[in-house]
Amino acid sequence: MAFYEDAQGRKFNAQMAAVELINVIRPVTAIATFITFAVLALFEHPRARDWVQNGDKQHIEWFTREVRRFYPFGPFLGAKVRKSFTWNGYHFDEGLLVLLDMYGTNRDPAIWGDPDVFRPERFRDWDGSPYNFIPQGGADPAKGHRCPGEGITQEIVEASLDFLVKTIEYDVPAQDLSVPLNKIPTLPESGFIIQHVKKKTPAG
Ligand code: HEM
């Protein structure tokens, strides 16, 4: 941010540099929410935990995608119609507020079959469509507003998950792990508290 120059060789002023720096720090910090859900998933779904612990890099990727599909972050996105149009028999008038149901799409039984089951293997058969798995917005990020940080998010959660299952072990004390759906973004009520953290011994 300090050294960036635009096409005319102009640098950011201090305020613009600060805004842009915060635009990176804020979303990177937000990834902690998905990491919390990843560690919650390891605890709530022991079969999936064993599967990822004994698996390879591909299993870590699918488990991370399933965390981002299954656990709630943004419920929906809003947009205003700029020019009236009709799509699939629905008319959208200019100025209309439209909501994209991210949570509902990620849990749509017509797309996922058993959406309320945490099952990372489902991503083995995922078609890669930019319209059905939309925890960070839909469509092509190069042409619309879908989150351009999605790849970074996926990789940071993967690295954290790898560390959690392969490098350390810990105890999970009794706590309130219920996730309220009336907070945005939400988290387990207690956060996710771990105790007696130690490095894994080679034997396991
Ligand atoms: C927990 C992680 C994250 C979540 C849940 C998230 C979610 C979102 C969502 C829902 C949007 C709006 C999409 C739309 O309007 O269609 C968005 C936009 C954006 N995100 Fe993220 N994001 C995350 C991480 C990141 C990271 C790590 C970066 C970059 C370092 C980033 C940079 C951006 C930017 C620049 C936009 C605006 C794109 C535009 O308007 O064209 N995000 N994000």
Boltz pocket constraint, residues with backbone or C-beta under 6 A from the ligand:
constraints:
  - pocket:
      binder: B
      contacts: [[A, 23], [A, 24], [A, 27], [A, 28], [A, 30], [A, 31], [A, 32], [A, 33], [A, 34], [A, 73], [A, 74], [A, 77], [A, 135], [A, 136], [A, 137], [A, 138], [A, 141], [A, 144], [A, 145], [A, 146], [A, 147], [A, 148], [A, 149], [A, 150], [A, 152], [A, 153]]
      max_distance: 6.0
